């Protein structure tokens, strides 16, 4: 884990993995599934470990960005639902660049019915605005 700067007195921490870039800024977890990655159960387990290492026992909203060429296999989607209650997220905004991944993310929401707030966006600023309501202190 490396520090990439400060937001007020809060240190911004970042983790980088060959398939994922993740950092915390202003009370939001930012995660990017990197281009041409196939997300498997094994990767979901590794990503969960990284999230927990980054935020500890805190719970924060997640902005998940999906780059081009990313695929999530069926077992990984089912595993995501299985570990949802253990994830350090209060809500998840999925920011997509393509119609195909928007369809897939919306299918995930309809089929697996996440218990935590989950919404798909094609505009990053709208996603961040939506996530503000799920921060522990939404005024910061």
C-alpha positions in Angstrom: 0.0 0.0 0.0 1.3 3.4 -0.9 0.3 7.0 0.1 -0.6 9.1 -3.0 -1.3 12.4 -1.2 -3.5 14.1 1.4 -7.1 15.4 1.4 -7.1 17.8 4.4 -5.5 15.8 7.2 -6.5 12.5 5.7 -3.9 10.5 3.9 -5.0 9.1 0.5 -3.9 5.4 0.2 -3.7 3.4 -2.9 -3.3 -0.3 -3.8 -2.3 -1.5 -7.2 -2.8 -5.1 -8.5 -2.4 -6.3 -12.1 -6.2 -6.4 -12.5 -7.3 -3.7 -10.1 -6.3 -0.2 -9.1 -8.0 1.0 -5.8 -7.7 4.0 -3.6 -9.7 6.0 -1.0 -10.4 9.7 -1.5 -12.8 11.9 0.4 -14.6 9.0 2.1 -15.1 7.0 -1.1 -13.4 3.8 -2.3 -12.4 4.1 -6.0 -11.7 0.9 -7.8 -10.9 0.3 -11.4 -11.1 -3.1 -13.1 -8.2 -2.8 -15.6 -8.6 -3.3 -19.3 -9.0 -6.8 -20.7 -9.3 -8.5 -17.3 -11.3 -11.6 -16.7 -12.7 -11.4 -13.2 -12.8 -14.9 -11.5 -13.6 -16.1 -8.0 -9.9 -16.1 -7.2 -9.6 -12.5 -8.3 -12.7 -11.5 -6.3 -11.1 -13.0 -3.2 -7.9 -11.1 -3.8 -9.8 -7.9 -4.5 -11.7 -8.4 -1.2 -8.5 -8.8 0.7 -7.1 -5.6 -0.9 -10.3 -3.6 0.0 -10.1 -4.8 3.6 -6.4 -4.0 3.8 -7.0 -0.5 2.5 -10.0 0.5 4.7 -9.7 -1.9 7.7 -13.0 -2.0 9.6 -14.4 1.2 8.0 -17.4 1.0 5.6 -17.6 3.5 2.6 -19.4 3.8 -0.7 -17.6 2.3 -3.7 -17.2 3.7 -7.2 -16.4 0.8 -9.4 -15.1 1.7 -12.9 -15.1 -1.0 -15.5 -12.5 -0.5 -18.3 -13.0 -1.9 -21.8 -12.6 -5.6 -22.4 -13.4 -6.6 -18.7 -15.4 -9.7 -18.2 -16.8 -11.2 -15.0 -17.5 -14.9 -15.2 -20.7 -16.4 -13.7 -19.0 -18.0 -10.7 -17.5 -14.6 -9.8 -20.9 -12.9 -10.1 -22.4 -15.4 -7.7 -19.4 -15.1 -5.4 -19.9 -11.3 -5.3 -23.4 -11.8 -4.0 -22.3 -14.4 -1.5 -19.7 -12.1 0.1 -21.7 -8.9 -0.2 -22.3 -8.6 3.5 -18.6 -8.9 4.2 -17.5 -6.2 1.8 -16.6 -2.8 3.3 -19.1 -1.0 1.0 -22.1 1.0 2.1 -23.2 1.3 -1.6 -21.9 0.6 -5.1 -22.0 2.8 -8.1 -20.7 1.0 -11.2 -19.3 3.4 -13.8 -19.2 1.8 -17.3 -17.8 2.9 -20.6 -19.8 0.6 -22.8 -23.4 -0.4 -23.5 -22.5 -4.1 -23.2 -21.1 -3.7 -19.7 -24.1 -1.5 -18.7 -26.4 -4.3 -19.7 -24.3 -6.9 -17.8 -24.2 -4.7 -14.7 -27.9 -4.1 -14.8 -28.5 -7.8 -15.3 -26.4 -8.5 -12.2 -28.6 -6.1 -10.2 -31.8 -7.6 -11.4 -30.8 -11.3 -11.1 -28.7 -11.2 -7.9 -30.6 -8.4 -6.2 -27.9 -6.8 -4.0 -29.0 -5.9 -0.5 -26.8 -2.7 -0.5 -27.7 0.2 -2.8 -26.4 -0.6 -6.3 -26.7 1.6 -9.4 -25.1 1.7 -12.9 -23.9 4.9 -14.4 -22.4 6.1 -17.7 -21.5 9.5 -16.1 -18.8 9.5 -13.4 -19.9 12.8 -11.8 -23.5 11.5 -11.5 -22.2 8.3 -9.9 -20.1 10.3 -7.4 -23.0 12.6 -6.6 -25.3 9.6 -5.9 -22.7 8.0 -3.6 -22.5 11.1 -1.4 -25.6 10.0 0.5 -24.0 6.8 1.6 -20.9 8.3 3.2 -20.8 8.1 7.0 -20.6 11.9 7.1 -22.2 13.1 3.8 -21.3 16.7 4.5 -17.5 16.0 4.0 
